[in-house]
Each structure stands twice: as C-alpha cells, then as structure tokens.
Amino acid sequence: MKITYYGHACLGIQIEDINIIVDPFISGNPLPAAKNIDVDAIKVDYILITHAHGDHIADVERIAKNNPEALIVSNAEIAGHYEAKGFNAHPMNHGGSWLFDFGKLKYTPAIHSSSFPDGSYGGQPGGFVIESKNKNIYIAGDTSLTMDMTLIPMFTNLDLAILPIGSNFTMDIDEAVVASDFVKCDKVLGYHFDTFGFIEIDHEEAKRKFFEKGKDLMLLNIGESLTL
C-alpha cells in the first residue's frame, strides 16, 4: 500500500493496481507546494469523502469528470448529492462496511460538522477503516478525540492511523497521542495541519510528543509518499 499526501486532508492511496483519493482539496489549497500537483493528471478508481466541507470536496467533481468510472463513497447524503449530479456513488453510514475490490471499507464515527459550501446538509461526518489484503489503516477524518475510537482495535489490527493534529477545528497533538492509544497503533501519519493560520503547528514539538510516548509521527511534505 502506497500513501501519497496531497496536502491538508487529501490522500492518494494505491492498493496494488487500484487508486483511491480521499477528501480531494488540492487546487484551492493556499500552500505553494499544492500548486505543483496536477489535479487533472490524477487517475482514480474511488473517491472517499469524510464530510462535505469545502476544504474536503473542492476537487471532487473535477476529478470525477476526469475519471468517469470512478465511484464516490461517502455518507448517504453526500453520495446522494453527487449521484443527483450524474456521478457514480455508493452510500454508507456509521458502523456499516462494504467489500470493494481493494478490500473491506468501514465508515466510522467522527465528531465534527458537515455542510456543503452552499450551507446545505452534508450528513454526518465520518472516517474510514480500510482492510486490504496486507495492510489495515484508519483515516479518522476531521474529528475530536472520541471514545468510539476504542472500538476500532476490537475488530481491526491497524498498521497505520491517519489522524488530524492541527487543533482549532479538530483534536490537537496531545489528543492525537491519546487517539493512537485508543486505536492501538503507534505508527501515525498526521494530517489536517498548517494549511491555514488556525491549524499551524510546531513540527518538531509534535514529533517529540509522539516520540516520548514510544510512537512514530510522520509528517509528509505535499506530494511525498510512504509505503506500508
């Protein structure tokens, strides 16, 4: 499994020959490095959406139009929104799982809000657990620290937890350390940080706090990848 960080909360995930993008927000990202990503060159089979905020869906339609066979997967309201626009969509809701060709996908709870940029209802926010052939990952989405996270390791042994760490809109570094305890995964990829002034972090301090607890926090540069 190869994971590419496209900035903010946008991830590219390659599982064998299947390509997934999560929360596509690239063209509107104000960080200069994001401007080096060619959105129109991104090829995907699936588009996963955690919630409807603009900084998570800005490039959904653009990418979906460039990949007409791609399947949008999200909560029922978001899936219905894009299906009404003529895109392929698969609806889910909290606690539900579905077996796709890349593996099992579970839609998990997240404590946040969810509305489209026009203010219309975007369903309940969530995250995803992906169980592939060889590796399992948790993508928390935008969320506070929640006791619901303790349920995840009862069913899935994680190889990587992808957690928001920017604070203000989501949990912060200290709570992300606790979240990694809750999900029983010491290997963490941080995301949802630095994009705006509200969520800028001290990278060295963040890594130190994880290191002091015997954990590994990875902060990728935009466009950088890791392989599990």
Secondary structure by P-SEA (a helix, b strand, c coil): cbbbbccccbbbbbcccbbbbccccccccccccccccccccccccbbbbcccccccccaaaaaaaacccbbbbccaaaaaaaaaaccccccccccbbbbccccbbbbbbbcbbbbccccccccccbbbbbbcccbbbbbccccccccccccccccccccbbbbbccccccccaaaaaaaaaaacccbbbbccccccccccccaaaaaaaaaaacbbbbbbcccccccc
